[in-house]
Amino acid sequence: MLRWAIIALVVALIAGVLGFGGIAGAAVGIAKILFYIFIVLFLIMLVMNFMGRGRGV
């Protein structure tokens, strides 16, 4: 998912350089949403990993 966020960011940067304002804005929005989803999933997995280590498995 992080890869998709980076791809959307690159598309936004290229569109911004070329002057496509609407496309750049949409791509930036998508990149932000994917980035925040990635961060939330990362934190959830990190907490689950620490909770799982407490067991003697």
N, C-alpha and C positions, 0 to 999 in steps of 0.2 A: 504494500500500500504506500510505503514511503516512496517507492520508485514512481508511482503514479503522481504523487504530489510534486516530485521533482520534475517530471515530464511536463505537468501543467504549468509549473513555474517557468520552465524554459520556453514553452509556447507563449506564455504571457510576456516574457522579456523580448522574444523575437517579434511578436505582434506589436509591442510597444515601440520598439526601434523602427519598425516599418510604418508606424502611424495608424494602425488599426485599433482605435480606441475602444470600441465596443467589444471586440474579440479579446483584447488584452485585459479589459476589466472582468470579463466573464472567466477567463483563464485564471486570473489572480484569485477570484472568488472560489473557484474549484480547488485551486492549490491550497488556499487557507483552510477550507473545509476538510480536505483530505489530511492536511497536516495535523489539525486538531483531533481528528478521529484517530490518527496514528498515535499521537501523544496519549490519548485516553486509553487506547488498547495497550500501549506499552506499560503504562502505570498499573493497569489491571493485571497484566501478566506478571509484572514485577512483584506486586503484592501477593498474588497467588503462589509465586515461586517461594517467597519467604515464609508463607504459611505452610507450605508443603514440606519445608526443611525441618520443621519442628517435630515431625513424626519420625519414628525409628525405622522407616522403610528403606 
